[in-house]
Amino acid sequence: MQQGDLIYIPSSVDMWNVDEQGSSIRYFKTDKPTTGVFISMEAFNTCRIFTNGQEKSVSLKCIYPMEKTC
């Protein structure tokens, strides 16, 4: 995946966000399928995405690229 790619996020996917100081982690879980934008890869098969107005981290195995259509 490349930066800016549209992604599909199924329901019941765990996501998290670490604050800037690295002192706290907020966890999120999708309650219904949604879409997002791929931002970048992180360490150990995780990536940063943008969804629901926020940047979050998620396991790469839990998201899927949307089909490209013309």
Backbone hydrogen bonds, N-H to C=O, Kabsch-Sander energy under -0.5 kcal/mol:
donor,donor_aa,acceptor,acceptor_aa,energy
4,G,38,F,-3.0
5,D,2,Q,-2.2
7,I,36,G,-2.8
8,Y,64,Y,-3.5
9,I,34,T,-3.2
12,S,30,T,-2.9
13,V,10,P,-0.6
15,M,28,F,-2.9
16,W,57,S,-2.0
17,N,26,R,-2.0
19,D,24,S,-2.2
22,G,19,D,-1.3
26,R,17,N,-2.7
28,F,15,M,-3.0
30,T,13,V,-1.8
34,T,9,I,-2.8
36,G,7,I,-1.9
37,V,50,F,-2.1
38,F,5,D,-2.9
39,I,48,R,-2.7
40,S,48,R,-1.3
42,E,46,T,-3.5
47,C,58,V,-2.5
48,R,40,S,-3.2
49,I,56,K,-2.9
50,F,37,V,-2.3
51,T,49,I,-0.5
51,T,54,Q,-2.6
54,Q,51,T,-1.8
56,K,49,I,-2.5
57,S,16,W,-3.5
58,V,47,C,-2.0
59,S,14,D,-0.5
60,L,45,N,-2.7
62,C,59,S,-1.8
63,I,60,L,-1.1
64,Y,8,Y,-2.1
66,M,6,L,-2.3
